[in-house]
């Protein structure tokens, strides 16, 4: 499925220079030249990793769980009402009712959660996409695309100077999307715009399995009208959302009616945060693409301990997952006198770190120079 929209950092309709006076000053505007930036986001990454291991999970609603949290749901499950961070028991019942399954993230022999499968898939994804962007998909005579791995399942790509968003940008996005599926088996959604912020908004609009191109002012308006206030930077807290609602502000397009000074007074933002929010509401973003594939400055593992026994997910008698060798289905305190469990936990953390380092070395051919152990 391919959907096409069209984004400029220039002010959209209704924001002409004459409107600056009503706004209370000059509206935020980009300082960087127009760019063609692509945001690639794997749809339900953890689910697709599990589907690539187990074909019986394909074409059915799937939810991924880590102990008492739902950390990922596929779009089939989402259409039924399943949500990320939803109730584990309710989500399990919902997907199983419709022929689907809930899958716990992989665990080691000592019952520690392991992201090794997802980490390996992420490294392979970024290595392949970067290679495609800089080589196979590069137009003849064009400079290599800049590639920035943004997270385990997201990346930004910046095309050559003066690349046309509506034509070159869309063609590149569609070809990249097709190549990632053909060579890695991952379905991705892709957004194209003049900056990183709008490209990410576009990729969210493209979900699932689509391409959305933002190339003119009218499309910026449509995108910002569809973006809720909580998606703006610094605006996800319930308190901020309540203050926005009290002033009748529901979308990013609504917020752009107020300059940063008024946002300071209305919401209680600091001057810097208020300016960040105002710029975001205008679709302005000068953040640069930093070429980065799989290089990491540090690799770590961590574990948060509990001080009191508590169930991972109540009312699931089939739950046999434990933590640090404790009672299955429970988070149990780890006392200093429990030598065997302390040793098991330490060994588990060490093995998990080594697995991450081994994956990193296979792609980057580097080993760490410093090892740090920290207990808080």
N, C-alpha and C positions, 0 to 999 in steps of 0.2 A: 504494500500500500504506500503510495507516494502522494503527499499533499504538498501543495505549493502555496506559500504566502509571499509577502514581500517585506530593510530598516536602515534608516539613516540616523546618524547621531544629530543631525540638524533638527530643529524644533518641528514637531508634527503640527497638523492642522489645528488652528485655533491658538497657536503659540507664536504668532507673528510678532515682529518687533514692537508693534503698537500695543501688544498685550502685556509687554514687560511692565508697564506702569501699573496695571491692575494687579499683576503678580507681586509687585512691591520691589522691583529691581530686575536686573537682567537674569534671564533664565539660564540654568546650567547648560553649557555647551561643551562639546568635545574639543580637546586641544590637539589630538593626534589626527593625522590624515586618515581618510577613509580606508578601511582595511576589509579584506574578505576572510572572515574567521568562521571556522566550523567547529561545532561541539558534537562529539560522538559519545553516546551513552548506551551501554548494554542494557537491554530490557531484562529486569529481574535476574541479575547476574548469577546469584547463588542458585536460583532455581535452574537456570540453563546449565550450570556446571553439573548439577545432579542429574539433569536429563541427559547430558552427554555421557554420563556413566551408566545410566539405567533407562533404556528405551521405553519401559513400561510407564514412565512418568510423563511421556510425551502426550500431548493432546488431552490432558486431564488437568483439573485444577490442582495446583501444588502450593503448599506453604512450607517454608523452612523455619525451623525452630531451634533456638539455643537455650536449653534449660527452660525457664519460665517466660521467655520472650519469643514472639513471632518476629523474625528479622527480615523476612522477604516473602512476598506472595506474587505469584505470576498473574498475568492480566486476566486469565480465565477465572482465577479465584477472586480477584479484585472485582470482577463484574458481578460475582455472586454476593459481594458485601464483605469479603475478607479484607483485613487491613494490616499493614505493618504495625507492630506493637499492640495488636489486638489480643483479646483473651485467648490463651492457648487452647483451652477445652472447647470453646465456642467455634474457634477456627477449625480445629480438627473435625468436629462434628459436621460443620458446614461443607468442607471439601470432601469428606468421605460420603456424605449424603449424595453428592453429585459425581461419585465414581473416582474421586481424587485421593490424594494422600498428603499427610504431613510427614516431613522428613526431618530428623534431628541432624544438625551439622555433624561431620565426622568426629569421632573421639578416638583417643589412643587406647592402648591396652590398659593403662592405668586410669582410664575414664576422664582424661583431660580433653577439653575441646581442642580440635586441631583444624587450622585453616590452611593446611599444606595444599590441599586440592585446589582451593580458591587462589592461593598465592601463585602456584604454578601456572594456573590458567591465566591469571592476570599478567604475569611476565610474558607468557607466550602471546597473549593478545596485544600488548603494547609493542613487543618486538616486531610482530608481523605488521601491525598497522603503521608503525613508523617506517618500516621498509617499503610498504606500499605507497605511503605518502611521498617518500623521498626518491622513489625509483619507478616502480611499475606504473603508478598512476600519474606520474609527472609528465606534463605535456612536453613535447619535443621543443628544446630551446628554452624551456622555463627553468627558473631557479628552483632548488629543492624546497619543499614546503617545510615550515617550522612545525615541530611536533612537541607537545607538552602533555605528559601523562599527569592528569589532574587527580585521580584517585584509583582505586583498585579496578574500576570499570568505566572510567571516563577519560576523555582526552580532548585537547584543543588542537586544531590545525590552522595555521595561517598560510594562505596561498600567496603567490608572487604579487609584487606591487602592481596596483591598478587592475587586478583581476576583477572581472565583472561578477557581481554577486548573483544576479538573476540567471546568467548563462553558465559561465565557468564554474561558479560556486555550486550551483545545483548539479551540474554534470559530474563534478568531482565528488560531491556528497553521495550521489546515487551509485557511482562506480565503486566508491570505498565501501559503502553499505553492502553492495553485492559481493565484493571480493572478500570481506570479512566473513560473510555467511558461507561462501563457497569454500574458503580455505580453513576456517576455524569452526564453522558451525554455529556461530553466535548471531542472533538477531539483534540489531542495534537500531536506535532512533537517532536521527541526525538533524541538527539545526544549523542554519547558515545566516550570518548577519554581519554587521560592521564592527562589532566588539564582542568581548567574551560574555558579558552579562546578557545581551540580547540573543546571542547564539545559544546560550544555555536555556533561556526561556523558550526559544524556538524548538529545541530538541524535546523539551517537556511537552510542548504542544503537539509534537510529532508522534508521541507515544500512543499505542505501541506500534513498532515496526513501520515507521514512516519517515518522511523527509519534509521539513518545513523551511522555506526560504523567506527571509525577511529582507526586502530590498528597497522599500520606499516608505515615506512618512505615514501613509494610510495604514500600512501593515504594522508599523510601530504602535500606532494607536490601538489597533485591534488586539495586538499582543498584550499591551499594558492594561487594556480594559479587561482582559481575561486573567490577569495576574493578581491574586489576592494580596492584600497588604502584608500578610504574614510572611510572604515570600521575599519581601524587601529586606536588605541587610539590617540587623539589629531589631527586627520587628516580629520575631517569632514568639515572644513571651505573651502570656495571657493578659498581663497588665497593659502592655502596649496595644494589643488587639482591642481590649475593652475601651481604651481611650480613643482609638481610631473610630470604633463603632459609635461612641458617644457623639462624635462630630460628623457622623454620616459618611465616614471614609471606609469603603469596602475593598477597593482595588487600587493598584498602583496609579492608574489614571486619575483616580479621585485625589490621591495625595499630591499630585503635581500642581494642584490649585494653590498650594501653600508654599511659600518660600521657607528657607531654613530657619529664619528668625521666628516665624510663626510656629513652625514645628517644635522649636525649642520651648516656646511658651505653652503650646497645647499639650505636648506629649511629655515634656521634661527631658528631652534629649540634651546632651552636651552640644556645643557648637559644631564640633567635628562630626559627631554621629548624625546630627540634623542635616549637615551638608551631604554626608554620604547617602542618607535616605532620599534627599531631594534630587541628587544626581541620578540615583537608581530609578526613581519614579519618572524621570525624564528619559530613561533608556541610555544614559551617558556612562561610559566606562573607558578609561584610558589605560587600563591595565595591560601590560605587554605580555606577549607569548614568550615564555622562557623555554628554550629547547631542552627537553628532559625526557628520556625514554624510560629506563628502569633504574637509573642511578639514584641511590639513596645515601644520605649522609650518615644515617644510623638505622639499625634494625634492632627491634626490641620485642620482648615478650613480657607479659605482666599478669598478675592475678590479684584479684581483690578478695580478701578473706572476710568471713562473717563472724560476728561476735556471739550470735545466738542461732540455734538451729531453726531453719525455715525450709519449707517445701519449695522445690523448683517450680512445680506447676501442680496445684491441688487437683484432686479428683481424677487423676489419670493412673489407675492401678497398673496399667501395662508399662509404665515408665520405669526403665531399668538403668537409666543414666545416673551416675553419681558424680561427685567432684572430689578430687584428692583422696580417693579410696574410702570415702565415707558411706553412709547409708544410702542405698539407691533411691533416687528421687528427692534427695535432700541436700541442702548446703549445710555442712556441719563445721563448727569451729575447729580450728587446727591448733591444738595446744602444744606448748614447747616440750612436754614430756612424751608426746606420741612420736617417738623416734622413727618408727616405721613409716608413718604417714608423712612426717616432715621430709624424710629422705625420698619417699616416693614423689612428693610434690616437687622437690628440688630437681630430681632427676627428670621428671616430666617437663618442667620448664626448660631445662638444659637441652633435652631432645628436641623440643619444639623450636628453640632458637637455632639449633644446628640445622634442622630441616629448612628453615627460612634462609640461613646462610648458604646452604648447599644450592638452593634454587637460584639465589642471587649470583653466586659464583658461576653457575653454568651459563648465565647470560652476560654478566659484566666482567667475568674473569678477575674478580677482586675478592680478597679476604680482609676482614677488619683488622685494624691496627691496635684497637683498644677494646677491652672487655670490661664492662662495668656492672656490678651487682648492687642493687639498691633495695633496702627494706624500709618501708615507711609504716 
